[in-house]
Amino acid sequence: MSTNTTAVSASTMKWAIPERYKVFLQQGMVLLVVVLLAVFFTIMKPNFASWSNISSLLLASVVTGVQALGLSFVIATGGIDLTPGLGMAATSTFTAILIADAGLRLPIWVGILGGLLAGALIGLINGSLVAYVRMQPMIATLAMMMVCAGTALVIANGKTISLRSIQGWESIAMGQVIPGVPNGVTILILLAIIAGVVMNKTAIGRYSLAIGSNKEATRISGVNTRRWEVLAYVICGVFTGISGILMSSRLAAAQPTLGQGYEMYAIAAAVIGGTSLRGGRASIFGAVIGAVTIQTIFNGLTVMGVQDQWQKVVLGVVVLIAVFVDIMRRGGKEE
């Protein structure tokens, strides 16, 4: 009996698909879904395939994509961060108050640096609460999400801060260094390349994945897991700051109430792209694909005249399918 069992196990191992190929397979399936969706929407509404609409779709993917890149590092550790949405509101209003005519009127580079540092501070607080205070990531970041929401309203005094008079600000996201391609899209691609290198070629990426796979074993091996967890949240915070800068550039204004729910889109993008909510696996390329997938769904349904509430229902179903695929990929076993 044991001999037969061993033979079956050996046969299973022989034909098992390597982990990295499973990730590529899932990403390939998502890409195929995007293509099929695009074909379907084009058949239903031919103007979906116009370059102006595609450019708008890609630009709409930027904020979600940037936040999903940052979240990939946190989720890789087995954690979660709910602050990117309203953190974007807080960092954008802080940036705006530094450079706006109604604020301190400082140079643009000071505003950009301020936004990045504000995001890093949010991440540092989140990471410290999770790693050192031992709060549950969901609770810690939910509390910080509320802090960010209130901070944005306080900084902006509850009003939208206009940035239209700031020369060069709109061009950060809306300009075109590459003809026909908004700078926001170009920035997302560059950030994805940088994040991919950091995730796959540096210690922070390796340790984030190791912590998510088996935190205790990683700690016993001599790794300061708390420090690397904090750094993962700081990285996520920096990407939140970048999303705030890009959003305020795109709108030429900082809106203190804008951002609620964006974190869910970013989490969904990461999951759709192949990042496991249980940690130990993350895909930078997949996060971008996930963001484009979400916006393809939203854009196509909007073009077809589908109401917003039904769009959210469809997105929820897509996320459930992505999570189900992740569970099946791991053999249906909870860790």
N, C-alpha and C positions, 0 to 999 in steps of 0.2 A: 504493500500500500504506500509506504513512504517513498519507495523507488518511483512509483507512478507519479506521486505528487511532485517529487524532485524533477522528473522529466517534464511535467507540465509547466513548472515554474521556469525551468531552463528555456523551454520553448517560448514562453511568454516574454521572458527577458530578451530573447533573440530577436523577436519581432516587435518589441516595444519601440515606439517612436522617441528619439532623443528629445529632451526638454526644449532645447532651442528651436528644433524643427516644429514642435507643437506651437510655439509662439509665432513663428513665421507663418504657419498654416492658419492660425487664427487671424493674423493681420491680413493675410491674403484673402480670407473669406470676407473680412470687413471691407477691403478694397473692392472686391467683387460686388458686394452689396451696394456700395456707393455708386459704382458704375451702373448697376441695374436700376437703382433709384433714379439716377440721372437720365437714363434712357426712358424710363417710365414717365417721369415728369416732362421730358421733352416731347414725348408722344402726346401727352395730355395737353400740354401748353408749350408750343414750340418756342416761345420767347424765353423759356427757362434756359435754353442753350446759348442765349446771346451773351457776348463777352461782358457787357455792362452788368448783367445779372450774375454771371460767374464771378466777376471781380468783386461785386457787392457781397456775394456769398463767402468768398475767401476772406474779405476784410472783416466780415461778421464773425469769422472763425478765430480771429487773432486773439482777442481777450480770453476766450475759453481755452484756446490752445496754450497760451502763455501760462495761465493758471494751472492747467493740467500738467504742464512740464514741471512746475514747482511741486505740485501735489504728488507726482510720481515718486519723489524722494521720500516724502513722509509716508505714503502708503507702502513703499518698499520696506519700511521698518516695521510694518504691521500697525501703524498709527493712522490717524485721520486728522484733517484740518478743515474746520468749517468757517475759517475767517477770510478766505480769499475774496468772497463776494463783497461784504461790507468793509473788509480791509481795503479793498480797492477804492471804496468811497472815502475812507479816512485818509489814505495816502494821496489820493487825487486832490482832496480839499486842502491838505497840508501843502502839497506842491503849489497849488493855485494861490494860496494866501502868501506864499513867499514871493511870487513873481507878478501877481495881478496888480492892475492899477488901483484896485480897492484894497490891496494888501501892502506888502513891504517893497514891492517894485525892485526886487533883486534880479541879477542876471539869470537867464534861463538855466545855465549849468548848475547854479545853486539850487534852483527848484528841482531839477532832475536828481541831484545828489540828495536833497532833502527827502524826496519821495522814496528813493531806494533805502535810505537809512531808516525812515519811518517803517517801511515794510520789514526791514531786518529786525527792528526793535519788536514788532509784533511777533515775528517768528521766534525771537529770543525768549520772549515771555512765554509763548506757547510751549516751546521746547523745555524751558526750565520747569514749568508746571507739570509737564508730563514726566520728564526724566528725573527730576530731583524731588519735587513735591509728591510725586507718584499719583497724580490725578489721572483719571481716565481721559484719554485724548478727546473723546466726544464731549465730555463735560467741560474740560479746560478750554477747548477751542470754541465751544458754544458760548461760554462766559465772555471770552475775548471778542467774539463776534458782536455781542451786545455792547461791549465797551467801544468797539470800533464804530458801531452805528451811532452811539451817543457822541463820541469824539468828533465825528464828521459833522454832525449837526451843530456842535458847540463852535468848532473852528469856522464854519461857514455862516454861523448865526441863523441856521435854518434856511438860508437862501442859496440859490445857484450863483457861483462865482464865474463871471464871464472872463474868458481868455482870448477873445477874438481880437483884441487890440495888441496882443503880444506878438510881435513880428517873428515869424518862423515857427511858432508853436504848432500850428495846424499841420505844417509840412512834416512834422515828426512821424505822424501816422498816415497822413493823406497825400503827402508829396510823392514823387515818383523818380527815384534814382534810376530804376530800371523802367524804361518806357512801358506804360500800360499796366504796371504792377504797383499797387500802393505800397508805400514804405512800410506800413504795418505788417504786410504779408512778408516782405523781405526780412524784417526784424524777427518775425516768428521763425522763419527758416534758419536764420543765423543762430538764434537762441536754441533751437532744437539741435543744431550741430554741436554747440557748446555743451548743452545739457547731456547729449549723447556721449561726448568724450568724458565728461565728469562722471557720469553714471558707470561707464564701462572701463575707463582707464585710470581712475583715481581711487584713493583709499575711501573717500566718502561714499562713492557708489558701491564699492565692494562691501564695506561694513554695513551700509544701509540694508543691502540685500541679505547679508549674513544675520543681522539682528532680526530681520523679518522672518528668516527661515528657522532660526533657533537662537533666541536671545541669550538663554542661559549658557548654552555651549559656547557662544561667542564671548561672553563675559569670562567664563572659566579659562578660555584660551589666552586671556591676558589683555583683551581689548576693553578700553574704557567706553562701554556702550552708552553711558549717559551723555558723554561729550559728543559722540557721533549722532545720537538722537537729536540733541539740541541743534547741531549743525544742519541736520536735515530740515528741521523746522525753520531755521534761519534762511536757508536757501529758498524754501517755499515762500517765506515772507518777502524776500527780495523780488521774486517773480510776481508776487502780489503787487509790490510797488511799481514794477514795470507795467503791469496791466493797468494800474491807475493812471500812469503817465500817458499810456497809449489811448485809453478811453477819454481822458480829458482833452487830448490832442484831437482825437476824432470828432468830439462834440464841440471843441473850442470853448469848453466850459467844464467846471467841476460841480457835479450835482451830489449833494450830501445824502440824498435818499436813493441814489442809484446803486445797485449792486446786490440787492437781496435776491437770493436764488441762484446767482451766478456760480457759487461754489458747488451747487448740485450738478450744474452742467459740466463743470470742470471734472468733478469726480466721475460723472458718467462717461466723459470723454476718455479718461484714463482707463476705466474698466472696459469700455468697448474696445479700446486699443490693445488690451492684453495684460494690463496691470492687475495683479491679484489683490483683492481687498484683505486677504489674510496675510499679506506680506510675503517677502522672499522672492518676488518676481515683479519686474517693472519694464515697461517698454516706452522709450522716449519717442521713437518713430510712431509707435501705436497711439500715443497720446495725441499727436497731431492728426493722425488719421481719424481718431475718435471725434475730435473737435470738428473736422470737416464733415464727418458723417452726421453729427447732430445738426449742423447748420444746413446741410443738404436737405435733411428731413424738414426742418423749419421753413426753409426757403421754398422748397417745392410745394409744401402744403399751403403756404401763404399764397403763392402764385395761383394755386388751384382754388383759393377762396375758403379753405378750411379754417374754422374758428380756432382761436388761440388755445382754448381749454382742451380741445380735441388733439391739438398738436402735443400738448403736455402728456396726454394719455398715451399717445403713440410713442413718445420718448420714454415714458416709464416702462412700457412693454419691451422696448429695445434694450434698456438697461437690465431688466429681468432676464432676458435671453442671454445677454453677455455674462451675467453672473452665473447663470445655469451652465453655460459653456465652460466657465472657469472651474466650477464644481466637477463637471464631468471630466475635464482635463486632468484633474487631480484624483480621478478614480472614485469620485462621489464620497470621499472620506473627509470628515472634519478633523482638523489637527488639534 
